[in-house]
Amino acid sequence: MRSLFHVHARHLLLTLALPLCLASQGLRADDLMDNGDIGPGTDLGDPPVFLMTTPNGQQAIISQNGQVNEALVRQNGQSLLGQIVQAGSNQEAWILQDGYDQIAMINQNGYGNEAYISQSGSANRAQIDQNGNNNRASIEQSGAGLQSSVSQTGNGQRVEVRQLH
């Protein structure tokens, strides 16, 4: 038999907790409708979507996890961002940028991958993603407003992109 205290405590708890539960469900539903914090997706064949903005000066970021990885970022100009992330071993990546307002990113995961990006001009964007082993990719862009994205998943793939404007 429950005491009067337990009955009142349970009633008080339900009275306070129910509005909080209902309010939190409403917030969750509202958050599902407001997707401004989620990056836009693209369909196959659409140009790549670059959500990062260029810094005022130059920014070079290199992150390596593994053994015998090589990375180089060389930049000349303003508002340039170069980023290389390597996880694995025996990988090589370099980014060369000359100009204004450019972003280049290389992500490598695996063994023996090679990736190269060379950009000159303005407002260019390039990205290479490699997941696997012994893949090779290169992007060369010269001009204004050019965008390229290469994604390799698997082993032994070769891709070369050249855009000269």
N, C-alpha and C positions, 0 to 999 in steps of 0.2 A: 504494500500500500504506500503510495507516494504521499509525501507531506505536502502541505499547502505551499510551503516555500518552493519546492521543486516544480509544482504546477505553475506558480506565478513566474518563476525564473524562466521556465520553458516558454511560456506565453510572451514574456518580455523579449526573449531572444528571438523568437519567430517574428515578433512585431518589428524589431530593429533590423534583423537580417534580411527579411523578405524584400523590403524596398532597396536595400543595397544590392542584392542579387539581381533584381529586375533592372536596376540602373546600370549595373555593369554589363548585362547582356545587351542593353540598348547601346552602350558605348562600343561594344564589340561589333554590333551590326553597323553602326555608323562608320567605324573604321574600315569595314569591308567595302563600303561604298566609296570611301575617299582613298583612292589609290595613287595619289600624287607622290607618295614616298616610294613607289615601286617603279623601277625603270621600264620604259616601253620595250615591248618585244618586237621582233621582226619576223616576217615570213621569209622563207627561202627565196633568194633572189633580190630581196630588198637591200638597200645600202646598209652598212653596219651603223649601229647607234653608239656614239661615244658620249658617255655621260660626264666624263671628267672635263674640267676646264684647264686652260693653260695658265701657268703662273706668270707673274709680272716679269720675272727675269728668266733664269734657267734653272731647271731642277732635274737632277739625275738620281735615280733610285735603283740600287742593285741589291737583291736579296738572294743568297745562295745557301742551299742545304744539300750536302752531299760531298763528293770528292772529285777532284780534277775538273772542276767547272771553270770556264773562262767567260768573262763578260767585259764589255767596253761600251761606254757611252761618251760620244764626242759631240759637242754642240757649239754652234757659232750663230749668234743672233739674239732675239728677244722673244719672250713668252714661249719657251720651249720646255717640254716635259718628255723625258726619256725614262722608261722603267723596264727593268729586266728582273724576272723571278725565275730561279732555277731550283728544281728539286730532283735529285738524282745524281748521276755521275757522268763524267766525260762529255759534257755538253759545251757548246760554244754559241755565244750570241754577241752581236754588236749592233749598235744604233749610231748612225751618223745623221745629224740634222744641221741644216744651214738655212737660215731665213727667219721667219716671224710666225708666231701663233701655230705651233705644230705639236702633235702628240704622237709618240711611238711607244708601243708596249709589246714586250715579248714574254710569254709564259711557257716554260718548258718543264715537263714532268716525264722522267724516264731515263734512258741511257743513250748516249751517242747522238743526240739531236743537234742540228745546226740551224741557226736562224739569223738573218741579216736584214736590217731595214736601213735604207738610205733615202733621205728626203731633202729637197731644196725647194724654196719658194715660200708660200704663205698659206695658212689655214688648211694644212694637210693633216690627215689622220691615218695611222697604220697600226695594225695589230696582228701578231702571230701567236697562236696557241698550239702547242705540241704536246700530245699525250701518247707516249709509246716509245719506240726505240728506233734509232738510226733514220730519223726523218730529216729532210732538208727543205727549208723554205726561205725565199728572199722576196723582198718588196723594194722596188726602186720607183720613186715618185719625184717628178720635177714639174712644178707649175703651181697653180692656186686652186684650193678647194677640192683636192683629190682625197678619196677615201678608199682604203683597201683593208680587207680582213681575210686571214687565212687560218683555218682550223684543221689540224691533222690529228686523227685518232687512229692508232694502229702502228704498223712497222714498215720502214723502208719506203716511205712516200716522198715524192719530189714535187715542189711547186715553185714557180717563178712568176712574179707579177711585175710588169713594167708599165708605168703610166707617165708619158712624157707629153706635156701640154704646151 
